[in-house]
Structures are given as structure tokens and as C-alpha cells.
Amino acid sequence: MTLFSGLRRRREGLDGPVFIKPFSDASDDIRALSDKLETAPPQSKFIFREALESIREKVKRHESVSMALVNSEQPALLLYDVRVISKAGSARIDFVVLGPNYILAVHVSDQKGQVPFAETEDFAPKAPYPGVLDGEENAKILLEALRESRHISGKMLRNVWPVLVLSGEEEERRTIAGGSFSSDFSKIFPDVRSTQVIAARELGGLMEALSDPEYASSQIPPKKLFALSDYLLNYDAQVTVCPVAYRT
């Protein structure tokens, strides 16, 4: 396994996962909230306790996805918590995976205790699962940003995939083994693939499957992948994050 954090040594080749914008454990936010919890009046402490619990759960979920991407050993550039803007709108995407044969817009679910699949004969979901449509909208925004970058062919844009990673609670209650991998297109966004609903541990398998010739209709050379990551991070770096209340 090869892992770099923002290191650009291998523009001529890509033999494993490369974290261009690495995963963050939100330690500064957690420390700031903890300090506020200590000094907050008794009647307000519950606010900071709930905020701390929420951010710690989020970090735990996202860390499992980060490790799954690293352990996949698939050649790809990995970007965590990316703000993307295009003519289709703006989005904040948990993980963007730029692979030679595919691009993933990964959304990590924050749902608890729900069943993502219905127990029907054809295993069809009863309704769009929470996060599916949001993920496809984010993938549409990312697709348009990639189109606007002019670093990617129209043929390759057909290989932009939205991915919804289930929470641990959801995974335990899932009624069907495996994910929902298919090559269908979204019913809401015709030029975006349908959302792949999977567990974190299945990410490597999905990435490997998307490298199969059946799906890999085009390929992006490493230099183009780095150019795409630079394009996406250029906007991300310019975004000013609004200060949050617990830091004031």
C-alpha cells in the first residue's frame, strides 16, 4: 500500500491511493467545544455535549471510509471534505475519489437505525433512501465542475458515480448482502449514474469493479488526475468558512 498526504512525487504514474487533501479528525473543533463545555452555565451544557457527540460520531464514520479507501490499494487521488462549485450549484462532498477509470462523489450517511432496502421479492427500495438524492445532486455539481475544468472528456463524464456509505447502524439492519452496484443512470439527473449504496468495507470492491472494461469506457492519465485535483482544490482553498458560535 502506498499513501501520500498531499505529496506530488508520482505525477508520471499512480500505483496506489494518494491523499491530496487528507482526512481530518476535527481535533481543533473538538478541543474548542470541550473548552466551551467546561465554562458553559449548567443550563447550556447539554448543547455542547450534543455537539461534541455529533462531531465525534461524524469523525468515526468518516475515519472508517478514509481507512477503507487507503486499504483498497486502488490507484486514485483522494480528497476529503471538498467544496465544489459549478453552474449546477455548490456542494460540500465528504470524499472525492479521482480514479483512472472512474470518479466517485462519496457521501457518508448520518442516518441511524433505518432499513435502506425493502424486504420485497425484487429487492427494490420502497422509496429513495435518505441521502441518495442529495448524493446524486452533489455528483451532478461535481460532474459540471469537471466538465468546466476542460481536463476530462465527455466520455469520461459518464463514469462519475455518487456513492452513499451506510452508517454502522444502517449496515447492521441491511436486509440484502452486498451493495446495490449497477450501471443505471439516475431518474432525477439523467447524466449521472445511480447512487451506489454500500458499506465502507465494500468501497475497495466497488473501485475494483469500476476498473473493469465493462464500465471503464475511458481512462484519465495521472497528470490529468492531478490537474483535476488542483482545479477542485483551487476553489476549495478560496472558500471562507463562517466562524461558528462556540469559537466566539
N, C-alpha and C positions, 0 to 999 in steps of 0.2 A: 504494500500500500504506500502511495506517495501522497503527502499532504503538505501544501504550502499555504501560508496565510498572507495573501496579497503579493506573493513573490512572483516575478515575471521571468524566471530563468528559462522557461521552456516554450517560447513563442514558436519555435520550429517544430515542436512535437508535444503531444499530450498523452501521457501513459497512465493517468490516474486522476482522482479528484483533486482539484486545486481551489482552495477557498480564497477568492479575490476580496470579498467582504465577509470576514469571519463571523461566526456565531458569537453573540454577546450574552453573558449571564446576568445582565442588568444589575450588577453589584452596586453601582452608584445609586440607582433608583431605590434598591432595597435598603441601602445604608441610610439614604435620606428619609425614607418612610419610617425606618426604625427609630431614628433620632426624633422625628415628629411624634411618634407613638409615645416615647418616653416623656415628652414635655407637654403633650396634649392634656386638656382637662378631662376628668373621668367620663363626662357625658359625651365626649367626642372620640374617645379611644377606639370605639368599635369601627369607626370609619377607616382608621389607619390599619387596624387588624385585618379588616376585609380586603383593603387594598393590597396589603402585604401577602395575604393568602392567594389573592388573584394573580399577582405578578409572579409569585413562586411557582404556582401551578403552570402558568404560561411558560416560564423558563424550563420547567421539567418536560413539558410536552415538546417544546421546540428543540431542546437538547437531544431528545431521542431521535428526532428527524435529522438533526445535524450529524449524529453518530451513524445513522443508517446510510446517509449519503457518503460519508467518509469510508465506511466499511464496504460500500458497494464495489469499490475499486474500479468503477467505470470512468473512462476519460471524460471529464466535464469540468467546466468552471462553475463554482458555486458562489452565490451572492445571497447574503442574509438580510432580511428586513429592508427591502428596496422600494423606494418611492419612484413611481413611473408616471410619466405624463405623455399624452399623445392627443390627437384630435378626437379620440374616442372618450377622453376624460382623464382622470387621475386616479391612481390606486397605490396602495401600500401592500406589497406582496411579501409574504413570510420568507419564501425561498424562491429564487430564480435559478434554474439549472440549465446551463448552456452546454449541450452535448453536440458532438459532431453530426448526429443524425436526428436530433430532437431538441426541443426546448420545453421545459416544464415551468409552469406557474403554480407553485405549491402553496396551498392554504392549509394551515393546521387547525383542525376543528376545536372549538371550545365548548361543544355540547356535552352534556352529561346524561348518562342513563337512558338514552333513546335508542330505538332499534332502526338502523338505516335501511334494512331490507324487509319487505313484507314476506310472510310465510304463505306464498301463493304457488300455484302449480308451475307457473312460468318464471318464478323468482323475480317478478317485476316489482319495483318500488311502488308503493301506493301513491306517492306524490314526491316532487323534488325534495330531496333531503336538505336540511338546513346547511348552508354553506355551498351547495352545488351551484346555484345560480350566481352567487357572489363570486365564486371561483371562475366561472365561465366569463363573467363580465371583466374580471381582472385579467384573464387571459386575452380577451379582446383588446383591452387597453394596451397590454404588453405587445400583442401582435402588431397593432398600429404603430407603436413606438419603434419596433424592429423594422417595419416597412419604411418608416420615415428616416431611419438611420442610413438606409441605402447600402447596408453591409450584408444584406441577405436577399436571396432570390425569392420570387413569388412562389416557386415550387416548394421551397423550404418552409414557407409560412404555413403550409398545410400540416406541418409537424410541430405546431405549438399546442401543447396539451395542458389543460387545467387538471390539477391533482388535489384531491381532498384527503388529508391524512386523518384518520379517526383518532379520537382520544382513547385512552385506555379503557374507560367505562364503556364506550361505544363498541370497541373491539370485542370486549367480553360478551356483549349482548348480540353480536352479529350472528345472524341465523344461517349465513351461507359461507362456506370456506372459500378463502381467496378473495380477490378484489373483483371489480366489475370491468376489467380490461376489455375494450372493444375499440373498433376504428370508426364508430359512428360519429356524426357531427351533431353539434348542439341544435336543439329545436328553436332556441332563442337567438343564438348567434350563428348563422349558417356557415361562416368561415372558420369557426372554432371547433375543435374536437370536443366530444362529450367528456364530462368530468370523470376521471378515474378515482373511485372511492376505495382506498386501500389502507392497510395498517402500515406503520412506519417501517417494520421489518420487511415489507414487500416492495419497498422503493427500489432496491437493487435489482430485483427481478423485473420490475417494470422498465427500468433503464436498459437492462439487457435485452428485453423483448423488443423495445423500440429501436434497437440497433439492428434488428433482423431485417433482411432485404424486403420482406413483405410490407414493412412500414417505412423503412429508410429509403425514401424515393430520391433523396438528395443528401449532400454532405457539405458541412462547413469546415474549411481548413482551420488549423489552430490560430493563425494570425487574424482571421476574420472573427473567431470566437473572442479573442482578446479585444479586438476593435469594438465588438458588440458590448462587452462588459464595460469598456471605457465609456461608451456612449450612454449606457444606462446609469453608471455611477456619476457621470458629469452632472446630470440633473439631480440625482440623489444628494450629492455634496452641496448643491446650491440651496436646498430646501432648509428653511429656518424652522426648527421645531419650537412651537409655542411653549413658554415656560408653564409648568404645572403648579398647582396650588401648594403642594407640600414642600416645594422648594423656596417658597417666599417667606 
